Amino acid sequence: WPNQTQNEPAYYSPAGMTQVPKALAKALTVIRETRVTHLQEKNGLWELTAETPSGQHAYQAAHVVLTAPTPQALQLLAESGLLNNSSLFKSEDVHALQQIT
């Protein structure tokens, strides 16, 4: 592993690195083929508006994990009015994320 010191452990999955997220996701509801177009926090839950192959849908969730590439995730957060929310993001973190292409 590049830049690894002797005191840092390195981990791998003999069955492949996708086994870790698959194991973590077993107890979750995972919705695929869906493009989230808007996020909003309301009453302690996240409300998501999404486009699916069968049309537009609304979802509620206690937690949201963004796995889109950084530019697309930033666009979603900005269009949802969340990027400049200081209770969610520090301005220096937003700036650092904006440097990722």
C-alpha angles and dihedrals in degrees: 000000000000118000093007117146122216092253097054117093119227120211133199138164116236088209092053134281093269089068092076097059091038090056092046091049096052092094094042134085105241117192115198136191089035130128114203109217101177138021126195132172111221130167093344094309134093117241113204128193111203143178116225133174087265096049140271119337138179122222135184124210139171090219136020127203116198112208098166118116111277097258092053093044090051090049091053092048092047094047089049091052093242103110095080094043103120092199088063104032137024112228091237090054091051089050091050091049091050089059090063113094 
